[in-house]
Amino acid sequence: MFELLAMLHLTTRYRIEPPETYLALAYLQLAATKYFFLAQHVNIVLEFFSRNSAVQTRVVVVLFSRIWDLHNMDVILRGLSSASHRRKLSPAWGT
């Protein structure tokens, strides 16, 4: 898992804030075509991104189809804010 994070240039030194989020999510989406993730891995990846509800929701959506243990989705949802739970995704990032 940590090799993947290093490959994506994700570091524990700081959280990725917009506008850097766009590029990081694009790389994450490419990685999601190759790898499967556990719920705990998704939580680790979420720690690298900002606490913005739109960003957190998009990270989960990008990785959703590749979550191996989908029955543990509650582990992921517990770490998200209530605004992220209610968010409806639209094509525009800011909404």
N, C-alpha and C positions, 0 to 999 in steps of 0.2 A: 504494500500500500504506500509506503513512504517513498519508494522509487517512483511511483506514479505521481505523487505530489511534487517531488523534485523535478520530474520531467515537465510538469505543468507550471513550474516556477512558483509554486505556492509555498509560502514560508510562514512560520509561526511568529515572526517579528512584528507583523502588522496585518490588519484585515484589509482585504481588497475593497476599495470604495469605488463607486462610479466616478469617472468613466472607464477605469481600468477593468471593471467588471465585464464589459462587453467582450473583450478579447479573452479573458480567463474563462468565461462561459462557453465561448466558441471552442476553445481547446478542451474543455471538460466534455462538451458534447461529442467531439471527435474521440476522446478517450472512452466515452460510454458506448461507442460502437464496437469497441474491442474487448472491454473488460466487464465483468459482473461485479456487483458491490453488495456487501452486507449492510444491514441497517446501521450498524455501528460505524461503518466506513462513510456512509452518507453524513452521519453526525460529525465525523472528523472533517470532512470536506466543508460542511456548513460553517465550521469554526474559522475558516480562512476568509470567508466572505463577510461583508458588512451585515449588520443587524436589520437593515432595511427590509421591510416585509416583502416588497416586490422582488428583491434580489434573492432572499431566502426561498421564496416560492418558486422562482425560476430554477434555482439549483435543484430543488426536489423534483420538479417537472422534468428537467434534463436527465436526471438519473433514474426516474421512476421505472421506466421499462426494463432497466438492467439491475433492479434490486432482486437479489437471489432469494432472500427470506422476506417476502412481501407480507407474510403473516406478522412480522415484527414492525409494521408500519407505525404502530402506536409509539414505538421508541423514538422515531423521527418526529412525529407530530407533537410529542411532549416537549421537545426542544424548541419548537417554533412558537412565535408569539400568536396571540389570538387574532391579530390583524392578518397574519399570514394564513391562518385557517380560513378566514372569510374572503380573502382576496380572489377576485375573478380575473383571470389573465386576459389581457387585451393585446393586440399587436404592438401598441406603442409601449415603450419601456416606462415612461413616466406615469402611466395611469394604472 
